[in-house]
Amino acid sequence: MALIIGAIVVLACVLGGYVLHGGNLLVLWQPTEVLIIFGAALGSFVIANPPTIIKQVFQGIMRLLVGSPFNKAFYLDLLSLLYDIFDKSRKQGVMAIEEDIDNPEASQIFSRYPAVMKSSELLAFITDYLRIISSGNMAPHELEGMMESEIDSRHHELEEPAHAVNKIADALPGLGIVAAVLGIVITMNFLSEGPERIGLSVAAALVGTFLGIFMGYGFVGPTSIALEHSAKYEIKAYECVKAAVVATVSGQAPQMAIEFGRKALPTHKRPGFQELNDHVRSK
């Protein structure tokens, strides 16, 4: 939603100011310039990135349009899930959670939290480390180091779509110049047709430069930054899990373990202490 609102504000201010200054919107409609710039941008994007990154970029943009799933409600469910697992392990023994982590789809605990189940990578992260806990006596600092290494790797993966989009944003002004140069080349054919015809052709060429700069700095560049923020909110879920798991391995009670996890979340999306307690009881 923020992406749509921001785009409307950018268009309204730039085009509105242009019209108020006496500009003609029809002059800006140059389909061939659009074809050159955005066709070249799309082609270079495909050349530069593997299919997995291209797919992740479009998935990330769709997520920006509908809203990130990593919100306060998601974090509440995540912490409640961890509490239930830790509580069962503490009361019934570590071996009691083996069936839950081996087949989370059939687990009564995991099935209560469908939002977490939809995030397959995060779910695998949780079950992998719960499995490590149940199968051996790894020291807390060793477990923490292993988790940090995987989180760093995952963070890099999540930021790759943002970097790919940012590269296109950097290229768009240059592609706008390419379109403008081609327009000037075409204008050379009209030198004998009078100032009016030459002026229209030059204006069309300059629209290419405008579109490249406008789209690069007004839309594509900010979208790459939004994708980075989206990646950070997902990584915070991993850091929350890490903090809670390390705390429980260190001997903390389930209630205190999830408090460690809660403190790892961003403040504006972090549930309150009592809010989390009420949610855990309701589940």
Secondary structure, DSSP 8 states (H G I E B T S, - for coil): -HHHHHHHHHHHHHHHHHHHTT--HHHH--HHHHHHHHHHHHHHHHHHS-HHHHHHHHHHHHHHHH--S-SHHHHHHHHHHHHHHHHHHHHH-GGGGHHHHH-GGG-TTGGG-HHHHH-HHHHHHHHHHHHHHHH----HHHHHHHHHHHHHHHHHHHHHHHHHHHHHHHHHHHHHHHHHHHHHHHHGGGTTS-HHHHHHHHHHHHHHHHHHHHHIIIIIHHHHHHHHHHHHHHHHHHHHHHHHHHHHHTT--HHHHHHHHHHTS-TTT---HHHHHHHHHH-
